[in-house]
Amino acid sequence: MIGVNVNSKSIPYADLIIDGLKLYETRNSNSLKPYIGQRVAIVRTGAGKAQAIGTVEIGEPLVVGPEQFRKLQALHLVPEGSTFDIQPGGTKH
């Protein structure tokens, strides 16, 4: 099974995904495209040794700009101004 790295250094994003609290993983590109419709391991990185902590199925991505990204904050849990926030004029998958 393929593993998808999820940085959990400052916020435990990998655990939030596995617990069903973070419904959208955010990426700057469509890097998860090869895995759409597949079950993958979520690998917690950035908080000690990398470790697979569970599995999820990758769904179809949304591509959003800054306004829509903010509206979806309750689903992706990325705080405004954080390292993983959307850049002005940018997009997130």
Biopython code that builds the backbone (N, CA, C, O; Angstrom):
import numpy as np
from Bio.PDB.StructureBuilder import StructureBuilder

atoms = [
    (1, "MET", "N", (0.853, -1.187, 0.000)),
    (1, "MET", "CA", (0.000, 0.000, 0.000)),
    (1, "MET", "C", (0.889, 1.237, 0.000)),
    (1, "MET", "O", (1.896, 1.298, 0.707)),
    (2, "ILE", "N", (0.503, 2.211, -0.798)),
    (2, "ILE", "CA", (1.236, 3.468, -0.871)),
    (2, "ILE", "C", (0.935, 4.301, 0.378)),
    (2, "ILE", "O", (-0.164, 4.216, 0.926)),
    (3, "GLY", "N", (1.891, 5.093, 0.824)),
    (3, "GLY", "CA", (1.692, 5.990, 1.952)),
    (3, "GLY", "C", (1.767, 7.435, 1.509)),
    (3, "GLY", "O", (2.577, 7.789, 0.653)),
    (4, "VAL", "N", (0.926, 8.267, 2.088)),
    (4, "VAL", "CA", (0.923, 9.695, 1.804)),
    (4, "VAL", "C", (1.437, 10.416, 3.046)),
    (4, "VAL", "O", (0.858, 10.297, 4.125)),
    (5, "ASN", "N", (2.526, 11.162, 2.888)),
    (5, "ASN", "CA", (3.091, 11.907, 4.011)),
    (5, "ASN", "C", (2.219, 13.101, 4.355)),
    (5, "ASN", "O", (1.811, 13.859, 3.475)),
    (6, "VAL", "N", (1.938, 13.261, 5.643)),
    (6, "VAL", "CA", (1.167, 14.404, 6.133)),
    (6, "VAL", "C", (1.961, 15.031, 7.275)),
    (6, "VAL", "O", (2.133, 14.421, 8.330)),
    (7, "ASN", "N", (2.442, 16.248, 7.056)),
    (7, "ASN", "CA", (3.243, 16.942, 8.052)),
    (7, "ASN", "C", (2.402, 17.276, 9.282)),
    (7, "ASN", "O", (1.338, 17.886, 9.190)),
    (8, "SER", "N", (2.914, 16.858, 10.420)),
    (8, "SER", "CA", (2.196, 17.070, 11.681)),
    (8, "SER", "C", (3.082, 17.746, 12.720)),
    (8, "SER", "O", (2.919, 17.537, 13.922)),
    (9, "LYS", "N", (4.024, 18.560, 12.242)),
    (9, "LYS", "CA", (4.976, 19.200, 13.152)),
    (9, "LYS", "C", (4.296, 20.177, 14.105)),
    (9, "LYS", "O", (4.494, 20.096, 15.317)),
    (10, "SER", "N", (3.506, 21.089, 13.580)),
    (10, "SER", "CA", (2.889, 22.101, 14.444)),
    (10, "SER", "C", (1.434, 21.785, 14.792)),
    (10, "SER", "O", (0.962, 22.134, 15.874)),
    (11, "ILE", "N", (0.737, 21.134, 13.888)),
    (11, "ILE", "CA", (-0.661, 20.731, 14.101)),
    (11, "ILE", "C", (-0.752, 19.263, 13.718)),
    (11, "ILE", "O", (-0.227, 18.886, 12.670)),
    (12, "PRO", "N", (-1.393, 18.415, 14.517)),
    (12, "PRO", "CA", (-1.429, 16.975, 14.228)),
    (12, "PRO", "C", (-2.364, 16.618, 13.078)),
    (12, "PRO", "O", (-3.342, 15.895, 13.265)),
    (13, "TYR", "N", (-2.055, 17.132, 11.878)),
    (13, "TYR", "CA", (-2.935, 16.942, 10.729)),
    (13, "TYR", "C", (-3.183, 15.468, 10.411)),
    (13, "TYR", "O", (-4.313, 15.091, 10.101)),
    (14, "ALA", "N", (-2.154, 14.633, 10.481)),
    (14, "ALA", "CA", (-2.334, 13.213, 10.155)),
    (14, "ALA", "C", (-3.364, 12.581, 11.092)),
    (14, "ALA", "O", (-4.249, 11.854, 10.642)),
    (15, "ASP", "N", (-3.253, 12.853, 12.378)),
    (15, "ASP", "CA", (-4.207, 12.314, 13.352)),
    (15, "ASP", "C", (-5.614, 12.860, 13.109)),
    (15, "ASP", "O", (-6.600, 12.134, 13.236)),
    (16, "LEU", "N", (-5.695, 14.140, 12.761)),
    (16, "LEU", "CA", (-7.007, 14.753, 12.487)),
    (16, "LEU", "C", (-7.674, 14.113, 11.271)),
    (16, "LEU", "O", (-8.896, 13.966, 11.236)),
    (17, "ILE", "N", (-6.871, 13.731, 10.273)),
    (17, "ILE", "CA", (-7.420, 13.035, 9.104)),
    (17, "ILE", "C", (-7.959, 11.666, 9.522)),
    (17, "ILE", "O", (-9.097, 11.322, 9.203)),
    (18, "ILE", "N", (-7.156, 10.901, 10.222)),
    (18, "ILE", "CA", (-7.556, 9.549, 10.637)),
    (18, "ILE", "C", (-8.761, 9.597, 11.571)),
    (18, "ILE", "O", (-9.617, 8.714, 11.518)),
    (19, "ASP", "N", (-8.837, 10.604, 12.414)),
    (19, "ASP", "CA", (-9.969, 10.741, 13.343)),
    (19, "ASP", "C", (-11.232, 11.267, 12.663)),
    (19, "ASP", "O", (-12.283, 11.352, 13.298)),
    (20, "GLY", "N", (-11.141, 11.622, 11.373)),
    (20, "GLY", "CA", (-12.304, 12.105, 10.634)),
    (20, "GLY", "C", (-12.641, 13.558, 10.888)),
    (20, "GLY", "O", (-13.736, 14.003, 10.548)),
    (21, "LEU", "N", (-11.717, 14.314, 11.484)),
    (21, "LEU", "CA", (-11.963, 15.727, 11.787)),
    (21, "LEU", "C", (-11.459, 16.656, 10.688)),
    (21, "LEU", "O", (-12.020, 17.731, 10.474)),
    (22, "LYS", "N", (-10.409, 16.248, 9.997)),
    (22, "LYS", "CA", (-9.873, 17.000, 8.853)),
    (22, "LYS", "C", (-10.322, 16.247, 7.610)),
    (22, "LYS", "O", (-9.800, 15.174, 7.308)),
    (23, "LEU", "N", (-11.284, 16.805, 6.893)),
    (23, "LEU", "CA", (-11.869, 16.114, 5.753)),
    (23, "LEU", "C", (-11.164, 16.406, 4.437)),
    (23, "LEU", "O", (-11.271, 15.626, 3.491)),
    (24, "TYR", "N", (-10.438, 17.531, 4.367)),
    (24, "TYR", "CA", (-9.704, 17.893, 3.157)),
    (24, "TYR", "C", (-8.229, 18.057, 3.488)),
    (24, "TYR", "O", (-7.861, 18.884, 4.322)),
    (25, "GLU", "N", (-7.396, 17.276, 2.840)),
    (25, "GLU", "CA", (-5.951, 17.478, 2.891)),
    (25, "GLU", "C", (-5.636, 18.523, 1.835)),
    (25, "GLU", "O", (-6.132, 18.424, 0.713)),
    (26, "THR", "N", (-4.834, 19.512, 2.158)),
    (26, "THR", "CA", (-4.559, 20.585, 1.207)),
    (26, "THR", "C", (-3.160, 20.437, 0.642)),
    (26, "THR", "O", (-2.204, 20.130, 1.354)),
    (27, "ARG", "N", (-3.071, 20.665, -0.654)),
    (27, "ARG", "CA", (-1.799, 20.569, -1.376)),
    (27, "ARG", "C", (-1.701, 21.751, -2.335)),
    (27, "ARG", "O", (-2.713, 22.301, -2.768)),
    (28, "ASN", "N", (-0.455, 22.135, -2.661)),
    (28, "ASN", "CA", (-0.244, 23.225, -3.623)),
    (28, "ASN", "C", (-0.370, 22.749, -5.067)),
    (28, "ASN", "O", (-0.461, 23.562, -5.987)),
    (29, "SER", "N", (-0.377, 21.449, -5.262)),
    (29, "SER", "CA", (-0.529, 20.882, -6.601)),
    (29, "SER", "C", (-1.416, 19.645, -6.497)),
    (29, "SER", "O", (-1.796, 19.237, -5.400)),
    (30, "ASN", "N", (-1.739, 19.061, -7.628)),
    (30, "ASN", "CA", (-2.591, 17.874, -7.653)),
    (30, "ASN", "C", (-1.740, 16.613, -7.460)),
    (30, "ASN", "O", (-1.866, 15.650, -8.217)),
    (31, "SER", "N", (-0.884, 16.627, -6.453)),
    (31, "SER", "CA", (0.083, 15.549, -6.226)),
    (31, "SER", "C", (-0.562, 14.222, -5.846)),
    (31, "SER", "O", (0.086, 13.181, -5.956)),
    (32, "LEU", "N", (-1.803, 14.227, -5.408)),
    (32, "LEU", "CA", (-2.475, 12.977, -5.029)),
    (32, "LEU", "C", (-3.279, 12.374, -6.182)),
    (32, "LEU", "O", (-3.945, 11.355, -5.997)),
    (33, "LYS", "N", (-3.226, 12.985, -7.364)),
    (33, "LYS", "CA", (-4.005, 12.521, -8.513)),
    (33, "LYS", "C", (-3.827, 11.035, -8.814)),
    (33, "LYS", "O", (-4.818, 10.367, -9.111)),
    (34, "PRO", "N", (-2.610, 10.483, -8.753)),
    (34, "PRO", "CA", (-2.459, 9.059, -9.070)),
    (34, "PRO", "C", (-3.204, 8.123, -8.105)),
    (34, "PRO", "O", (-3.392, 6.942, -8.401)),
    (35, "TYR", "N", (-3.619, 8.648, -6.971)),
    (35, "TYR", "CA", (-4.219, 7.805, -5.928)),
    (35, "TYR", "C", (-5.726, 8.000, -5.765)),
    (35, "TYR", "O", (-6.332, 7.417, -4.866)),
    (36, "ILE", "N", (-6.340, 8.823, -6.638)),
    (36, "ILE", "CA", (-7.782, 9.062, -6.554)),
    (36, "ILE", "C", (-8.518, 7.732, -6.665)),
    (36, "ILE", "O", (-8.269, 6.934, -7.569)),
    (37, "GLY", "N", (-9.422, 7.517, -5.728)),
    (37, "GLY", "CA", (-10.202, 6.285, -5.699)),
    (37, "GLY", "C", (-9.498, 5.123, -5.022)),
    (37, "GLY", "O", (-10.050, 4.026, -4.938)),
    (38, "GLN", "N", (-8.286, 5.354, -4.539)),
    (38, "GLN", "CA", (-7.523, 4.296, -3.883)),
    (38, "GLN", "C", (-7.443, 4.522, -2.379)),
    (38, "GLN", "O", (-7.518, 5.654, -1.901)),
    (39, "ARG", "N", (-7.290, 3.440, -1.655)),
    (39, "ARG", "CA", (-7.039, 3.502, -0.217)),
    (39, "ARG", "C", (-5.533, 3.629, -0.026)),
    (39, "ARG", "O", (-4.765, 2.849, -0.590)),
    (40, "VAL", "N", (-5.111, 4.607, 0.764)),
    (40, "VAL", "CA", (-3.693, 4.857, 1.026)),
    (40, "VAL", "C", (-3.466, 4.963, 2.529)),
    (40, "VAL", "O", (-4.381, 5.270, 3.293)),
    (41, "ALA", "N", (-2.232, 4.702, 2.934)),
    (41, "ALA", "CA", (-1.855, 4.902, 4.332)),
    (41, "ALA", "C", (-1.563, 6.385, 4.553)),
    (41, "ALA", "O", (-1.004, 7.053, 3.683)),
    (42, "ILE", "N", (-1.941, 6.884, 5.704)),
    (42, "ILE", "CA", (-1.569, 8.238, 6.117)),
    (42, "ILE", "C", (-0.334, 8.103, 6.988)),
    (42, "ILE", "O", (-0.351, 7.425, 8.015)),
    (43, "VAL", "N", (0.747, 8.765, 6.559)),
    (43, "VAL", "CA", (2.023, 8.682, 7.256)),
    (43, "VAL", "C", (2.263, 9.997, 7.979)),
    (43, "VAL", "O", (2.410, 11.044, 7.349)),
    (44, "ARG", "N", (2.304, 9.938, 9.309)),
    (44, "ARG", "CA", (2.567, 11.137, 10.123)),
    (44, "ARG", "C", (4.056, 11.453, 10.021)),
    (44, "ARG", "O", (4.900, 10.615, 10.339)),
    (45, "THR", "N", (4.375, 12.683, 9.570)),
    (45, "THR", "CA", (5.767, 13.140, 9.499)),
    (45, "THR", "C", (5.911, 14.430, 10.292)),
    (45, "THR", "O", (4.924, 15.095, 10.604)),
    (46, "GLY", "N", (7.150, 14.772, 10.613)),
    (46, "GLY", "CA", (7.425, 16.037, 11.290)),
    (46, "GLY", "C", (7.257, 15.997, 12.789)),
    (46, "GLY", "O", (7.484, 17.003, 13.461)),
    (47, "ALA", "N", (6.861, 14.851, 13.334)),
    (47, "ALA", "CA", (6.656, 14.717, 14.791)),
    (47, "ALA", "C", (7.307, 13.402, 15.232)),
    (47, "ALA", "O", (6.626, 12.455, 15.626)),
    (48, "GLY", "N", (8.632, 13.368, 15.155)),
    (48, "GLY", "CA", (9.343, 12.133, 15.461)),
    (48, "GLY", "C", (9.496, 11.288, 14.209)),
    (48, "GLY", "O", (9.408, 11.793, 13.089)),
    (49, "LYS", "N", (9.726, 9.991, 14.410)),
    (49, "LYS", "CA", (9.917, 9.071, 13.291)),
    (49, "LYS", "C", (8.632, 8.956, 12.475)),
    (49, "LYS", "O", (7.545, 8.834, 13.038)),
    (50, "ALA", "N", (8.758, 8.995, 11.149)),
    (50, "ALA", "CA", (7.582, 8.855, 10.277)),
    (50, "ALA", "C", (6.894, 7.531, 10.579)),
    (50, "ALA", "O", (7.542, 6.501, 10.760)),
    (51, "GLN", "N", (5.547, 7.584, 10.629)),
    (51, "GLN", "CA", (4.792, 6.388, 10.997)),
    (51, "GLN", "C", (3.442, 6.373, 10.300)),
    (51, "GLN", "O", (2.719, 7.369, 10.312)),
    (52, "ALA", "N", (3.100, 5.227, 9.686)),
    (52, "ALA", "CA", (1.766, 5.046, 9.115)),
    (52, "ALA", "C", (0.802, 4.850, 10.276)),
    (52, "ALA", "O", (1.022, 3.997, 11.137)),
    (53, "ILE", "N", (-0.281, 5.649, 10.300)),
    (53, "ILE", "CA", (-1.189, 5.598, 11.454)),
    (53, "ILE", "C", (-2.607, 5.181, 11.101)),
    (53, "ILE", "O", (-3.454, 5.070, 11.988)),
    (54, "GLY", "N", (-2.879, 4.951, 9.840)),
    (54, "GLY", "CA", (-4.215, 4.534, 9.423)),
    (54, "GLY", "C", (-4.352, 4.680, 7.928)),
    (54, "GLY", "O", (-3.399, 5.045, 7.239)),
    (55, "THR", "N", (-5.551, 4.392, 7.420)),
    (55, "THR", "CA", (-5.784, 4.486, 5.982)),
    (55, "THR", "C", (-7.027, 5.308, 5.672)),
    (55, "THR", "O", (-7.946, 5.408, 6.485)),
    (56, "VAL", "N", (-7.034, 5.890, 4.485)),
    (56, "VAL", "CA", (-8.178, 6.646, 3.972)),
    (56, "VAL", "C", (-8.275, 6.409, 2.477)),
    (56, "VAL", "O", (-7.318, 5.954, 1.850)),
    (57, "GLU", "N", (-9.434, 6.717, 1.905)),
    (57, "GLU", "CA", (-9.588, 6.675, 0.455)),
    (57, "GLU", "C", (-9.470, 8.091, -0.079)),
    (57, "GLU", "O", (-10.092, 9.016, 0.445)),
    (58, "ILE", "N", (-8.671, 8.258, -1.124)),
    (58, "ILE", "CA", (-8.462, 9.569, -1.731)),
    (58, "ILE", "C", (-9.615, 9.865, -2.687)),
    (58, "ILE", "O", (-9.913, 9.072, -3.581)),
    (59, "GLY", "N", (-10.261, 11.018, -2.489)),
    (59, "GLY", "CA", (-11.364, 11.437, -3.342)),
    (59, "GLY", "C", (-10.914, 12.406, -4.411)),
    (59, "GLY", "O", (-9.742, 12.772, -4.498)),
    (60, "GLU", "N", (-11.874, 12.814, -5.224)),
    (60, "GLU", "CA", (-11.612, 13.805, -6.276)),
    (60, "GLU", "C", (-11.239, 15.137, -5.622)),
    (60, "GLU", "O", (-11.875, 15.541, -4.649)),
    (61, "PRO", "N", (-10.218, 15.826, -6.143)),
    (61, "PRO", "CA", (-9.812, 17.092, -5.543)),
    (61, "PRO", "C", (-10.728, 18.252, -5.942)),
    (61, "PRO", "O", (-11.367, 18.237, -6.994)),
    (62, "LEU", "N", (-10.765, 19.234, -5.084)),
    (62, "LEU", "CA", (-11.323, 20.540, -5.406)),
    (62, "LEU", "C", (-10.128, 21.438, -5.691)),
    (62, "LEU", "O", (-9.073, 21.272, -5.079)),
    (63, "VAL", "N", (-10.275, 22.364, -6.589)),
    (63, "VAL", "CA", (-9.242, 23.377, -6.813)),
    (63, "VAL", "C", (-9.881, 24.702, -6.449)),
    (63, "VAL", "O", (-10.857, 25.122, -7.070)),
    (64, "VAL", "N", (-9.321, 25.369, -5.428)),
    (64, "VAL", "CA", (-9.944, 26.584, -4.909)),
    (64, "VAL", "C", (-8.940, 27.720, -4.803)),
    (64, "VAL", "O", (-7.734, 27.511, -4.676)),
    (65, "GLY", "N", (-9.482, 28.923, -4.860)),
    (65, "GLY", "CA", (-8.697, 30.125, -4.636)),
    (65, "GLY", "C", (-8.831, 30.554, -3.174)),
    (65, "GLY", "O", (-9.466, 29.866, -2.376)),
    (66, "PRO", "N", (-8.233, 31.688, -2.832)),
    (66, "PRO", "CA", (-8.215, 32.143, -1.442)),
    (66, "PRO", "C", (-9.592, 32.293, -0.790)),
    (66, "PRO", "O", (-9.763, 31.899, 0.364)),
    (67, "GLU", "N", (-10.569, 32.849, -1.495)),
    (67, "GLU", "CA", (-11.884, 33.072, -0.891)),
    (67, "GLU", "C", (-12.562, 31.749, -0.542)),
    (67, "GLU", "O", (-13.067, 31.591, 0.570)),
    (68, "GLN", "N", (-12.580, 30.816, -1.458)),
    (68, "GLN", "CA", (-13.201, 29.512, -1.210)),
    (68, "GLN", "C", (-12.415, 28.729, -0.160)),
    (68, "GLN", "O", (-13.005, 28.017, 0.653)),
    (69, "PHE", "N", (-11.091, 28.856, -0.173)),
    (69, "PHE", "CA", (-10.254, 28.176, 0.818)),
    (69, "PHE", "C", (-10.657, 28.591, 2.228)),
    (69, "PHE", "O", (-10.777, 27.747, 3.116)),
    (70, "ARG", "N", (-10.866, 29.896, 2.435)),
    (70, "ARG", "CA", (-11.273, 30.375, 3.762)),
    (70, "ARG", "C", (-12.650, 29.814, 4.134)),
    (70, "ARG", "O", (-12.879, 29.437, 5.283)),
    (71, "LYS", "N", (-13.559, 29.762, 3.166)),
    (71, "LYS", "CA", (-14.901, 29.244, 3.440)),
    (71, "LYS", "C", (-14.875, 27.775, 3.850)),
    (71, "LYS", "O", (-15.760, 27.312, 4.569)),
    (72, "LEU", "N", (-13.868, 27.049, 3.396)),
    (72, "LEU", "CA", (-13.752, 25.616, 3.693)),
    (72, "LEU", "C", (-12.874, 25.314, 4.906)),
    (72, "LEU", "O", (-12.546, 24.156, 5.162)),
    (73, "GLN", "N", (-12.495, 26.348, 5.650)),
    (73, "GLN", "CA", (-11.542, 26.177, 6.758)),
    (73, "GLN", "C", (-11.994, 25.135, 7.776)),
    (73, "GLN", "O", (-11.154, 24.411, 8.311)),
    (74, "ALA", "N", (-13.268, 25.036, 8.056)),
    (74, "ALA", "CA", (-13.753, 24.051, 9.031)),
    (74, "ALA", "C", (-13.546, 22.615, 8.549)),
    (74, "ALA", "O", (-13.592, 21.677, 9.345)),
    (75, "LEU", "N", (-13.319, 22.448, 7.257)),
    (75, "LEU", "CA", (-13.115, 21.109, 6.696)),
    (75, "LEU", "C", (-11.640, 20.762, 6.504)),
    (75, "LEU", "O", (-11.276, 19.586, 6.530)),
    (76, "HIS", "N", (-10.778, 21.779, 6.308)),
    (76, "HIS", "CA", (-9.345, 21.498, 6.122)),
    (76, "HIS", "C", (-8.501, 21.869, 7.335)),
    (76, "HIS", "O", (-7.377, 21.385, 7.467)),
    (77, "LEU", "N", (-9.013, 22.713, 8.220)),
    (77, "LEU", "CA", (-8.374, 23.060, 9.496)),
    (77, "LEU", "C", (-7.030, 23.769, 9.378)),
    (77, "LEU", "O", (-6.227, 23.718, 10.309)),
    (78, "VAL", "N", (-6.774, 24.425, 8.258)),
    (78, "VAL", "CA", (-5.530, 25.172, 8.083)),
    (78, "VAL", "C", (-5.763, 26.608, 8.535)),
    (78, "VAL", "O", (-6.529, 27.334, 7.900)),
    (79, "PRO", "N", (-5.115, 27.035, 9.624)),
    (79, "PRO", "CA", (-5.326, 28.396, 10.118)),
    (79, "PRO", "C", (-4.788, 29.454, 9.151)),
    (79, "PRO", "O", (-3.770, 29.259, 8.486)),
    (80, "GLU", "N", (-5.488, 30.549, 9.097)),
    (80, "GLU", "CA", (-5.033, 31.674, 8.288)),
    (80, "GLU", "C", (-3.671, 32.130, 8.790)),
    (80, "GLU", "O", (-3.465, 32.286, 9.994)),
    (81, "GLY", "N", (-2.739, 32.343, 7.860)),
    (81, "GLY", "CA", (-1.399, 32.807, 8.211)),
    (81, "GLY", "C", (-0.420, 31.695, 8.559)),
    (81, "GLY", "O", (0.752, 31.967, 8.820)),
    (82, "SER", "N", (-0.879, 30.446, 8.569)),
    (82, "SER", "CA", (0.017, 29.339, 8.906)),
    (82, "SER", "C", (0.899, 28.976, 7.709)),
    (82, "SER", "O", (0.689, 29.467, 6.600)),
    (83, "THR", "N", (1.861, 28.135, 7.940)),
    (83, "THR", "CA", (2.760, 27.657, 6.892)),
    (83, "THR", "C", (2.008, 27.038, 5.728)),
    (83, "THR", "O", (2.449, 27.146, 4.584)),
    (84, "PHE", "N", (0.879, 26.391, 5.995)),
    (84, "PHE", "CA", (0.134, 25.674, 4.964)),
    (84, "PHE", "C", (-1.024, 26.476, 4.390)),
    (84, "PHE", "O", (-1.828, 25.942, 3.627)),
    (85, "ASP", "N", (-1.117, 27.756, 4.750)),
    (85, "ASP", "CA", (-2.183, 28.618, 4.234)),
    (85, "ASP", "C", (-1.983, 28.858, 2.742)),
    (85, "ASP", "O", (-0.870, 28.749, 2.228)),
    (86, "ILE", "N", (-3.055, 29.182, 2.065)),
    (86, "ILE", "CA", (-3.009, 29.517, 0.641)),
    (86, "ILE", "C", (-2.308, 30.868, 0.459)),
    (86, "ILE", "O", (-2.457, 31.771, 1.282)),
    (87, "GLN", "N", (-1.554, 30.989, -0.616)),
    (87, "GLN", "CA", (-0.889, 32.244, -0.920)),
    (87, "GLN", "C", (-1.859, 33.175, -1.648)),
    (87, "GLN", "O", (-2.717, 32.702, -2.393)),
    (88, "PRO", "N", (-1.739, 34.489, -1.446)),
    (88, "PRO", "CA", (-2.614, 35.437, -2.166)),
    (88, "PRO", "C", (-2.544, 35.177, -3.667)),
    (88, "PRO", "O", (-1.456, 35.092, -4.237)),
    (89, "GLY", "N", (-3.688, 35.054, -4.296)),
    (89, "GLY", "CA", (-3.765, 34.811, -5.728)),
    (89, "GLY", "C", (-3.464, 33.383, -6.146)),
    (89, "GLY", "O", (-3.504, 33.057, -7.333)),
    (90, "GLY", "N", (-3.159, 32.520, -5.162)),
    (90, "GLY", "CA", (-2.822, 31.140, -5.471)),
    (90, "GLY", "C", (-4.021, 30.208, -5.469)),
    (90, "GLY", "O", (-5.164, 30.636, -5.310)),
    (91, "THR", "N", (-3.741, 28.951, -5.646)),
    (91, "THR", "CA", (-4.768, 27.913, -5.574)),
    (91, "THR", "C", (-4.286, 26.799, -4.659)),
    (91, "THR", "O", (-3.091, 26.643, -4.408)),
    (92, "LYS", "N", (-5.245, 26.037, -4.172)),
    (92, "LYS", "CA", (-4.969, 24.833, -3.371)),
    (92, "LYS", "C", (-5.811, 23.698, -3.941)),
    (92, "LYS", "O", (-6.918, 23.908, -4.438)),
    (93, "HIS", "N", (-5.268, 22.512, -3.858)),
    (93, "HIS", "CA", (-5.966, 21.293, -4.252)),
    (93, "HIS", "C", (-6.324, 20.559, -2.985)),
    (93, "HIS", "O", (-6.926, 19.486, -3.043)),
]
sb = StructureBuilder()
sb.init_structure("model")
sb.init_model(0)
sb.init_chain("A")
sb.init_seg("    ")
for serial, (resi, resn, name, xyz) in enumerate(atoms, 1):
    if name == "N":
        sb.init_residue(resn, " ", resi, " ")
    sb.init_atom(name, np.array(xyz, "f"), 0.0, 1.0, " ", f" {name:<3s}", serial, name[0])
structure = sb.get_structure()
